């Protein structure tokens, strides 16, 4: 049962981290296609991220990510042209942080 709860939380936290990173990269002048490539997602997903087309639950978690500055290390990796695999691994690691999972489970 706990595994199901954690999986449920990650379905919210992973997109929230991606959104926060995408917004940071856009603020640094990256184009949507470049952001999509760096994050390993399609450009229409990045468009949704940047145009706030996601659930209110994900939005709340994204605000926590930004408030804690958790997106910065992943964004820095993308700005420094690290591999998609490294970036994806760090997105997953960030999304799995206790503070985010516990917050997501409380929504």
N, CA, C and O atoms as CSV, one atom per row, in Angstrom:
chain,resi,resn,atom,element,x,y,z
A,1,UNK,N,N,0.827,-1.193,0.000
A,1,UNK,CA,C,0.000,0.000,0.000
A,1,UNK,C,C,0.874,1.261,0.000
A,1,UNK,O,O,0.565,2.225,-0.701
A,2,UNK,N,N,1.951,1.259,0.775
A,2,UNK,CA,C,2.830,2.421,0.822
A,2,UNK,C,C,3.458,2.681,-0.544
A,2,UNK,O,O,3.596,3.833,-0.955
A,3,UNK,N,N,3.841,1.602,-1.255
A,3,UNK,CA,C,4.427,1.764,-2.570
A,3,UNK,C,C,3.451,2.471,-3.497
A,3,UNK,O,O,3.842,3.354,-4.260
A,4,UNK,N,N,2.207,2.091,-3.435
A,4,UNK,CA,C,1.204,2.737,-4.271
A,4,UNK,C,C,1.096,4.221,-3.932
A,4,UNK,O,O,0.938,5.047,-4.830
A,5,UNK,N,N,1.179,4.568,-2.653
A,5,UNK,CA,C,1.118,5.966,-2.249
A,5,UNK,C,C,2.315,6.743,-2.776
A,5,UNK,O,O,2.173,7.869,-3.252
A,6,UNK,N,N,3.503,6.131,-2.689
A,6,UNK,CA,C,4.706,6.793,-3.196
A,6,UNK,C,C,4.631,6.976,-4.703
A,6,UNK,O,O,5.003,8.026,-5.228
A,7,UNK,N,N,4.151,5.953,-5.394
A,7,UNK,CA,C,3.988,6.071,-6.844
A,7,UNK,C,C,3.009,7.184,-7.184
A,7,UNK,O,O,3.223,7.955,-8.120
A,8,UNK,N,N,1.941,7.253,-6.415
A,8,UNK,CA,C,0.942,8.299,-6.621
A,8,UNK,C,C,1.562,9.682,-6.403
A,8,UNK,O,O,1.291,10.613,-7.162
A,9,UNK,N,N,2.380,9.812,-5.383
A,9,UNK,CA,C,3.049,11.085,-5.113
A,9,UNK,C,C,3.991,11.455,-6.251
A,9,UNK,O,O,4.031,12.612,-6.670
A,10,UNK,N,N,4.748,10.486,-6.755
A,10,UNK,CA,C,5.698,10.761,-7.838
A,10,UNK,C,C,4.998,11.185,-9.127
A,10,UNK,O,O,5.579,11.899,-9.945
A,11,UNK,N,N,3.775,10.756,-9.306
A,11,UNK,CA,C,3.007,11.198,-10.479
A,11,UNK,C,C,2.711,12.698,-10.426
A,11,UNK,O,O,2.380,13.313,-11.440
A,12,UNK,N,N,2.833,13.264,-9.257
A,12,UNK,CA,C,2.657,14.709,-9.076
A,12,UNK,C,C,4.000,15.430,-8.975
A,12,UNK,O,O,4.172,16.514,-9.532
A,13,UNK,N,N,4.949,14.824,-8.263
A,13,UNK,CA,C,6.207,15.530,-8.018
A,13,UNK,C,C,7.121,15.586,-9.232
A,13,UNK,O,O,7.795,16.593,-9.447
A,14,UNK,N,N,7.158,14.522,-10.032
A,14,UNK,CA,C,8.030,14.548,-11.219
A,14,UNK,C,C,7.610,15.654,-12.179
A,14,UNK,O,O,8.459,16.442,-12.598
A,15,UNK,N,N,6.319,15.745,-12.548
A,15,UNK,CA,C,5.933,16.866,-13.417
A,15,UNK,C,C,6.199,18.227,-12.776
A,15,UNK,O,O,6.586,19.170,-13.466
A,16,UNK,N,N,5.996,18.338,-11.471
A,16,UNK,CA,C,6.233,19.619,-10.791
A,16,UNK,C,C,7.690,20.041,-10.912
A,16,UNK,O,O,7.980,21.213,-11.153
A,17,UNK,N,N,8.604,19.099,-10.747
A,17,UNK,CA,C,10.025,19.413,-10.886
A,17,UNK,C,C,10.329,19.786,-12.337
A,17,UNK,O,O,11.038,20.761,-12.587
A,18,UNK,N,N,9.805,19.027,-13.290
A,18,UNK,CA,C,10.031,19.350,-14.711
A,18,UNK,C,C,9.525,20.760,-15.037
A,18,UNK,O,O,10.190,21.513,-15.748
A,19,UNK,N,N,8.361,21.106,-14.519
A,19,UNK,CA,C,7.786,22.426,-14.778
A,19,UNK,C,C,8.698,23.518,-14.221
A,19,UNK,O,O,8.998,24.494,-14.908
A,20,UNK,N,N,9.133,23.350,-12.983
A,20,UNK,CA,C,10.004,24.354,-12.364
A,20,UNK,C,C,11.309,24.496,-13.140
A,20,UNK,O,O,11.795,25.609,-13.346
A,21,UNK,N,N,11.873,23.379,-13.567
A,21,UNK,CA,C,13.111,23.423,-14.350
A,21,UNK,C,C,12.855,24.083,-15.702
A,21,UNK,O,O,13.641,24.926,-16.135
A,22,UNK,N,N,11.770,23.711,-16.370
A,22,UNK,CA,C,11.447,24.288,-17.680
A,22,UNK,C,C,11.298,25.809,-17.583
A,22,UNK,O,O,11.796,26.540,-18.439
A,23,UNK,N,N,10.622,26.275,-16.555
A,23,UNK,CA,C,10.449,27.717,-16.381
A,23,UNK,C,C,11.783,28.415,-16.142
A,23,UNK,O,O,12.021,29.507,-16.660
A,24,UNK,N,N,12.641,27.789,-15.364
A,24,UNK,CA,C,13.966,28.364,-15.107
A,24,UNK,C,C,14.777,28.429,-16.390
A,24,UNK,O,O,15.441,29.429,-16.664
A,25,UNK,N,N,14.721,27.366,-17.172
A,25,UNK,CA,C,15.463,27.348,-18.436
A,25,UNK,C,C,14.917,28.392,-19.409
A,25,UNK,O,O,15.685,29.049,-20.112
A,26,UNK,N,N,13.602,28.543,-19.449
A,26,UNK,CA,C,13.000,29.566,-20.308
A,26,UNK,C,C,13.439,30.959,-19.859
A,26,UNK,O,O,13.694,31.829,-20.692
A,27,UNK,N,N,13.525,31.170,-18.561
A,27,UNK,CA,C,13.999,32.453,-18.028
A,27,UNK,C,C,15.447,32.733,-18.434
A,27,UNK,O,O,15.867,33.888,-18.502
A,28,UNK,N,N,16.199,31.676,-18.702
A,28,UNK,CA,C,17.582,31.818,-19.156
A,28,UNK,C,C,17.685,31.892,-20.683
A,28,UNK,O,O,18.784,31.862,-21.236
A,29,UNK,N,N,16.536,31.989,-21.358
A,29,UNK,CA,C,16.528,32.193,-22.799
A,29,UNK,C,C,16.486,30.946,-23.663
A,29,UNK,O,O,16.588,31.040,-24.886
A,30,UNK,N,N,16.339,29.789,-23.054
A,30,UNK,CA,C,16.248,28.572,-23.859
A,30,UNK,C,C,14.892,28.506,-24.554
A,30,UNK,O,O,13.869,28.891,-23.988
A,31,UNK,N,N,14.902,28.019,-25.775
A,31,UNK,CA,C,13.678,27.835,-26.544
A,31,UNK,C,C,12.978,26.544,-26.109
A,31,UNK,O,O,13.607,25.651,-25.542
A,32,UNK,N,N,11.686,26.457,-26.377
A,32,UNK,CA,C,10.908,25.292,-25.953
A,32,UNK,C,C,11.479,23.985,-26.483
A,32,UNK,O,O,11.524,22.996,-25.751
A,33,UNK,N,N,11.909,23.958,-27.715
A,33,UNK,CA,C,12.458,22.732,-28.293
A,33,UNK,C,C,13.742,22.320,-27.572
A,33,UNK,O,O,13.972,21.133,-27.341
A,34,UNK,N,N,14.569,23.290,-27.221
A,34,UNK,CA,C,15.800,23.007,-26.474
A,34,UNK,C,C,15.481,22.471,-25.079
A,34,UNK,O,O,16.124,21.539,-24.597
A,35,UNK,N,N,14.490,23.069,-24.447
A,35,UNK,CA,C,14.073,22.624,-23.118
A,35,UNK,C,C,13.554,21.198,-23.189
A,35,UNK,O,O,13.911,20.354,-22.366
A,36,UNK,N,N,12.708,20.934,-24.181
A,36,UNK,CA,C,12.156,19.589,-24.361
A,36,UNK,C,C,13.273,18.572,-24.544
A,36,UNK,O,O,13.250,17.501,-23.939
A,37,UNK,N,N,14.241,18.907,-25.371
A,37,UNK,CA,C,15.357,18.005,-25.615
A,37,UNK,C,C,16.146,17.741,-24.327
A,37,UNK,O,O,16.501,16.600,-24.034
A,38,UNK,N,N,16.412,18.781,-23.579
A,38,UNK,CA,C,17.180,18.638,-22.334
A,38,UNK,C,C,16.446,17.790,-21.301
A,38,UNK,O,O,17.060,16.998,-20.586
A,39,UNK,N,N,15.114,17.964,-21.228
A,39,UNK,CA,C,14.325,17.261,-20.216
A,39,UNK,C,C,13.830,15.898,-20.668
A,39,UNK,O,O,13.294,15.131,-19.868
A,40,UNK,N,N,14.010,15.590,-21.961
A,40,UNK,CA,C,13.553,14.304,-22.472
A,40,UNK,C,C,12.048,14.208,-22.605
A,40,UNK,O,O,11.467,13.135,-22.448
A,41,UNK,N,N,11.414,15.351,-22.897
A,41,UNK,CA,C,9.970,15.391,-23.128
A,41,UNK,C,C,9.722,16.010,-24.498
A,41,UNK,O,O,10.653,16.505,-25.134
A,42,UNK,N,N,8.480,15.986,-24.951
A,42,UNK,CA,C,8.143,16.589,-26.235
A,42,UNK,C,C,7.866,18.080,-26.057
A,42,UNK,O,O,7.509,18.530,-24.969
A,43,UNK,N,N,8.034,18.834,-27.131
A,43,UNK,CA,C,7.837,20.295,-27.077
A,43,UNK,C,C,6.435,20.685,-26.623
A,43,UNK,O,O,6.306,21.641,-25.858
A,44,UNK,N,N,5.359,19.986,-27.059
A,44,UNK,CA,C,4.036,20.367,-26.553
A,44,UNK,C,C,3.908,20.266,-25.024
A,44,UNK,O,O,3.147,21.017,-24.414
A,45,UNK,N,N,4.648,19.346,-24.414
A,45,UNK,CA,C,4.636,19.266,-22.942
A,45,UNK,C,C,5.252,20.521,-22.344
A,45,UNK,O,O,4.741,21.068,-21.368
A,46,UNK,N,N,6.348,20.972,-22.931
A,46,UNK,CA,C,6.998,22.196,-22.439
A,46,UNK,C,C,6.062,23.389,-22.605
A,46,UNK,O,O,5.989,24.250,-21.728
A,47,UNK,N,N,5.357,23.440,-23.714
A,47,UNK,CA,C,4.388,24.511,-23.937
A,47,UNK,C,C,3.337,24.518,-22.828
A,47,UNK,O,O,2.991,25.576,-22.303
A,48,UNK,N,N,2.834,23.343,-22.474
A,48,UNK,CA,C,1.860,23.241,-21.382
A,48,UNK,C,C,2.472,23.710,-20.067
A,48,UNK,O,O,1.829,24.422,-19.295
A,49,UNK,N,N,3.713,23.310,-19.816
A,49,UNK,CA,C,4.387,23.722,-18.582
A,49,UNK,C,C,4.468,25.240,-18.495
A,49,UNK,O,O,4.153,25.836,-17.464
A,50,UNK,N,N,4.896,25.855,-19.599
A,50,UNK,CA,C,5.142,27.303,-19.594
A,50,UNK,C,C,3.856,28.117,-19.631
A,50,UNK,O,O,3.852,29.297,-19.280
A,51,UNK,N,N,2.751,27.479,-20.062
A,51,UNK,CA,C,1.466,28.175,-20.143
A,51,UNK,C,C,0.506,27.750,-19.032
A,51,UNK,O,O,-0.704,27.958,-19.129
A,52,UNK,N,N,1.057,27.155,-17.984
A,52,UNK,CA,C,0.289,26.796,-16.784
A,52,UNK,C,C,-0.897,25.882,-17.083
A,52,UNK,O,O,-1.973,26.053,-16.509
A,53,UNK,N,N,-0.704,24.911,-17.980
A,53,UNK,CA,C,-1.767,23.960,-18.325
A,53,UNK,C,C,-1.518,22.644,-17.603
A,53,UNK,O,O,-1.187,21.632,-18.221
A,54,UNK,N,N,-1.686,22.676,-16.274
A,54,UNK,CA,C,-1.510,21.480,-15.469
A,54,UNK,C,C,-2.373,21.624,-14.221
A,54,UNK,O,O,-2.906,22.699,-13.943
A,55,UNK,N,N,-2.503,20.539,-13.479
A,55,UNK,CA,C,-3.435,20.512,-12.354
A,55,UNK,C,C,-3.016,21.444,-11.219
A,55,UNK,O,O,-1.851,21.819,-11.093
A,56,UNK,N,N,-3.990,21.801,-10.408
A,56,UNK,CA,C,-3.708,22.666,-9.263
A,56,UNK,C,C,-2.814,21.957,-8.244
A,56,UNK,O,O,-2.030,22.608,-7.554
A,57,UNK,N,N,-2.924,20.631,-8.144
A,57,UNK,CA,C,-2.055,19.888,-7.231
A,57,UNK,C,C,-0.604,19.996,-7.680
A,57,UNK,O,O,0.283,20.248,-6.864
A,58,UNK,N,N,-0.360,19.807,-8.969
A,58,UNK,CA,C,0.997,19.921,-9.497
A,58,UNK,C,C,1.494,21.355,-9.317
A,58,UNK,O,O,2.665,21.572,-9.007
A,59,UNK,N,N,0.611,22.327,-9.511
A,59,UNK,CA,C,0.993,23.735,-9.346
A,59,UNK,C,C,1.451,24.019,-7.912
A,59,UNK,O,O,2.423,24.745,-7.703
A,60,UNK,N,N,0.760,23.456,-6.937
A,60,UNK,CA,C,1.147,23.658,-5.536
A,60,UNK,C,C,2.519,23.056,-5.254
A,60,UNK,O,O,3.335,23.655,-4.553
A,61,UNK,N,N,2.767,21.880,-5.799
A,61,UNK,CA,C,4.071,21.233,-5.595
A,61,UNK,C,C,5.157,22.008,-6.330
A,61,UNK,O,O,6.267,22.156,-5.818
A,62,UNK,N,N,4.847,22.502,-7.524
A,62,UNK,CA,C,5.816,23.297,-8.284
A,62,UNK,C,C,6.208,24.549,-7.499
A,62,UNK,O,O,7.371,24.951,-7.521
A,63,UNK,N,N,5.264,25.160,-6.815
A,63,UNK,CA,C,5.570,26.330,-5.994
A,63,UNK,C,C,6.497,25.960,-4.837
A,63,UNK,O,O,7.381,26.737,-4.476
A,64,UNK,N,N,6.299,24.790,-4.264
A,64,UNK,CA,C,7.189,24.321,-3.197
A,64,UNK,C,C,8.590,24.063,-3.765
A,64,UNK,O,O,9.589,24.428,-3.146
A,65,UNK,N,N,8.659,23.440,-4.931
A,65,UNK,CA,C,9.950,23.191,-5.581
A,65,UNK,C,C,10.697,24.511,-5.757
A,65,UNK,O,O,11.869,24.623,-5.396
A,66,UNK,N,N,10.011,25.506,-6.312
A,66,UNK,CA,C,10.630,26.815,-6.544
A,66,UNK,C,C,10.977,27.502,-5.220
A,66,UNK,O,O,12.048,28.092,-5.081
A,67,UNK,N,N,10.076,27.421,-4.270
A,67,UNK,CA,C,10.306,28.058,-2.974
A,67,UNK,C,C,11.523,27.508,-2.252
A,67,UNK,O,O,12.219,28.233,-1.540
A,68,UNK,N,N,11.771,26.224,-2.441
A,68,UNK,CA,C,12.923,25.569,-1.814
A,68,UNK,C,C,14.173,25.646,-2.703
A,68,UNK,O,O,15.265,25.269,-2.276
A,69,UNK,N,N,14.009,26.136,-3.938
A,69,UNK,CA,C,15.144,26.226,-4.856
A,69,UNK,C,C,15.618,24.880,-5.379
A,69,UNK,O,O,16.765,24.749,-5.808
A,70,UNK,N,N,14.744,23.881,-5.347
A,70,UNK,CA,C,15.133,22.527,-5.725
A,70,UNK,C,C,15.368,22.353,-7.225
A,70,UNK,O,O,16.009,21.389,-7.644
A,71,UNK,N,N,14.860,23.266,-8.021
A,71,UNK,CA,C,15.011,23.158,-9.476
A,71,UNK,C,C,16.366,23.648,-9.971
A,71,UNK,O,O,16.772,23.332,-11.089
A,72,UNK,N,N,17.060,24.410,-9.151
A,72,UNK,CA,C,18.273,25.094,-9.599
A,72,UNK,C,C,19.382,24.155,-10.060
A,72,UNK,O,O,19.999,24.398,-11.096
A,73,UNK,N,N,19.644,23.101,-9.320
A,73,UNK,CA,C,20.729,22.181,-9.686
A,73,UNK,C,C,20.434,21.478,-11.003
A,73,UNK,O,O,21.325,21.300,-11.833
A,74,UNK,N,N,19.180,21.080,-11.191
A,74,UNK,CA,C,18.815,20.400,-12.435
A,74,UNK,C,C,18.885,21.376,-13.601
A,74,UNK,O,O,19.382,21.023,-14.670
A,75,UNK,N,N,18.401,22.586,-13.415
A,75,UNK,CA,C,18.467,23.595,-14.471
A,75,UNK,C,C,19.917,23.888,-14.840
A,75,UNK,O,O,20.248,24.046,-16.015
A,76,UNK,N,N,20.766,23.958,-13.839
A,76,UNK,CA,C,22.192,24.207,-14.092
A,76,UNK,C,C,22.797,23.091,-14.946
A,76,UNK,O,O,23.619,23.349,-15.825
A,77,UNK,N,N,22.392,21.877,-14.684
A,77,UNK,CA,C,22.876,20.748,-15.487
A,77,UNK,C,C,22.474,20.921,-16.948
A,77,UNK,O,O,23.280,20.701,-17.852
A,78,UNK,N,N,21.226,21.315,-17.169
A,78,UNK,CA,C,20.751,21.501,-18.540
A,78,UNK,C,C,21.477,22.657,-19.216
A,78,UNK,O,O,21.842,22.568,-20.389
A,79,UNK,N,N,21.684,23.732,-18.479
A,79,UNK,CA,C,22.395,24.882,-19.040
A,79,UNK,C,C,23.848,24.538,-19.377
A,79,UNK,O,O,24.452,25.149,-20.259
A,80,UNK,N,N,24.396,23.557,-18.664
A,80,UNK,CA,C,25.768,23.113,-18.916
A,80,UNK,C,C,25.826,21.909,-19.851
A,80,UNK,O,O,26.858,21.248,-19.964
A,81,UNK,N,N,24.708,21.634,-20.519
A,81,UNK,CA,C,24.622,20.605,-21.566
A,81,UNK,C,C,24.980,19.208,-21.075
A,81,UNK,O,O,25.648,18.452,-21.781
A,82,UNK,N,N,24.540,18.863,-19.873
A,82,UNK,CA,C,24.721,17.503,-19.378
A,82,UNK,C,C,23.795,16.576,-20.161
A,82,UNK,O,O,22.874,17.043,-20.831
A,83,UNK,N,N,24.027,15.293,-20.083
A,83,UNK,CA,C,23.240,14.322,-20.850
A,83,UNK,C,C,21.801,14.247,-20.335
A,83,UNK,O,O,21.520,14.560,-19.178
A,84,UNK,N,N,20.900,13.824,-21.225
A,84,UNK,CA,C,19.502,13.642,-20.833
A,84,UNK,C,C,19.395,12.645,-19.690
A,84,UNK,O,O,18.582,12.810,-18.780
A,85,UNK,N,N,20.230,11.601,-19.746
A,85,UNK,CA,C,20.196,10.577,-18.697
A,85,UNK,C,C,20.548,11.176,-17.335
A,85,UNK,O,O,19.890,10.877,-16.339
A,86,UNK,N,N,21.581,12.019,-17.287
A,86,UNK,CA,C,21.971,12.655,-16.023
A,86,UNK,C,C,20.874,13.591,-15.522
A,86,UNK,O,O,20.554,13.614,-14.333
A,87,UNK,N,N,20.307,14.357,-16.442
A,87,UNK,CA,C,19.253,15.298,-16.073
A,87,UNK,C,C,18.024,14.543,-15.572
A,87,UNK,O,O,17.443,14.909,-14.551
A,88,UNK,N,N,17.632,13.497,-16.283
A,88,UNK,CA,C,16.472,12.706,-15.889
A,88,UNK,C,C,16.675,12.068,-14.517
A,88,UNK,O,O,15.764,12.056,-13.689
A,89,UNK,N,N,17.859,11.546,-14.285
A,89,UNK,CA,C,18.181,10.937,-12.989
A,89,UNK,C,C,18.049,11.968,-11.869
A,89,UNK,O,O,17.539,11.655,-10.793
A,90,UNK,N,N,18.503,13.181,-12.117
A,90,UNK,CA,C,18.419,14.229,-11.094
A,90,UNK,C,C,17.011,14.761,-10.916
A,90,UNK,O,O,16.641,15.171,-9.815
A,91,UNK,N,N,16.220,14.762,-11.975
A,91,UNK,CA,C,14.803,15.115,-11.836
A,91,UNK,C,C,14.128,14.092,-10.926
A,91,UNK,O,O,13.401,14.456,-10.002
A,92,UNK,N,N,14.376,12.803,-11.195
A,92,UNK,CA,C,13.780,11.748,-10.373
A,92,UNK,C,C,14.242,11.851,-8.920
A,92,UNK,O,O,13.444,11.700,-7.996
A,93,UNK,N,N,15.524,12.106,-8.729
A,93,UNK,CA,C,16.064,12.221,-7.373
A,93,UNK,C,C,15.430,13.411,-6.639
A,93,UNK,O,O,15.061,13.307,-5.470
A,94,UNK,N,N,15.314,14.524,-7.334
A,94,UNK,CA,C,14.708,15.716,-6.733
A,94,UNK,C,C,13.242,15.460,-6.410
A,94,UNK,O,O,12.767,15.818,-5.332
A,95,UNK,N,N,12.526,14.841,-7.346
A,95,UNK,CA,C,11.099,14.569,-7.153
A,95,UNK,C,C,10.849,13.591,-6.013
A,95,UNK,O,O,9.751,13.549,-5.457
A,96,UNK,N,N,11.858,12.809,-5.666
A,96,UNK,CA,C,11.728,11.814,-4.601
A,96,UNK,C,C,12.091,12.358,-3.218
A,96,UNK,O,O,12.027,11.630,-2.228
A,97,UNK,N,N,12.468,13.621,-3.151
A,97,UNK,CA,C,12.841,14.219,-1.857
A,97,UNK,C,C,11.662,14.130,-0.886
A,97,UNK,O,O,10.508,14.328,-1.268
A,98,UNK,N,N,11.967,13.835,0.343
A,98,UNK,CA,C,10.929,13.667,1.368
A,98,UNK,C,C,9.963,14.842,1.433
A,98,UNK,O,O,8.750,14.653,1.528
A,99,UNK,N,N,10.502,16.049,1.383
A,99,UNK,CA,C,9.654,17.233,1.517
A,99,UNK,C,C,8.572,17.274,0.431
A,99,UNK,O,O,7.438,17.674,0.695
A,100,UNK,N,N,8.926,16.863,-0.780
A,100,UNK,CA,C,7.951,16.881,-1.880
A,100,UNK,C,C,6.973,15.734,-1.789
A,100,UNK,O,O,5.770,15.917,-1.978
A,101,UNK,N,N,7.489,14.537,-1.496
A,101,UNK,CA,C,6.612,13.360,-1.420
A,101,UNK,C,C,5.608,13.523,-0.292
A,101,UNK,O,O,4.422,13.244,-0.469
A,102,UNK,N,N,6.072,13.968,0.860
A,102,UNK,CA,C,5.153,14.158,1.987
A,102,UNK,C,C,4.112,15.225,1.680
A,102,UNK,O,O,2.939,15.076,2.022
A,103,UNK,N,N,4.544,16.295,1.036
A,103,UNK,CA,C,3.596,17.349,0.665
A,103,UNK,C,C,2.565,16.807,-0.316
A,103,UNK,O,O,1.369,17.054,-0.164
A,104,UNK,N,N,3.029,16.064,-1.331
A,104,UNK,CA,C,2.113,15.495,-2.335
A,104,UNK,C,C,1.119,14.529,-1.694
A,104,UNK,O,O,-0.055,14.514,-2.062
A,105,UNK,N,N,1.573,13.740,-0.755
A,105,UNK,CA,C,0.678,12.784,-0.089
A,105,UNK,C,C,-0.360,13.492,0.773
A,105,UNK,O,O,-1.429,12.947,1.048
A,106,UNK,N,N,-0.034,14.708,1.196
A,106,UNK,CA,C,-0.968,15.470,2.017
A,106,UNK,C,C,-2.009,16.236,1.224
A,106,UNK,O,O,-2.950,16.780,1.802
A,107,UNK,N,N,-1.854,16.288,-0.104
A,107,UNK,CA,C,-2.820,17.028,-0.925
A,107,UNK,C,C,-4.111,16.263,-1.094
A,107,UNK,O,O,-5.031,16.744,-1.757
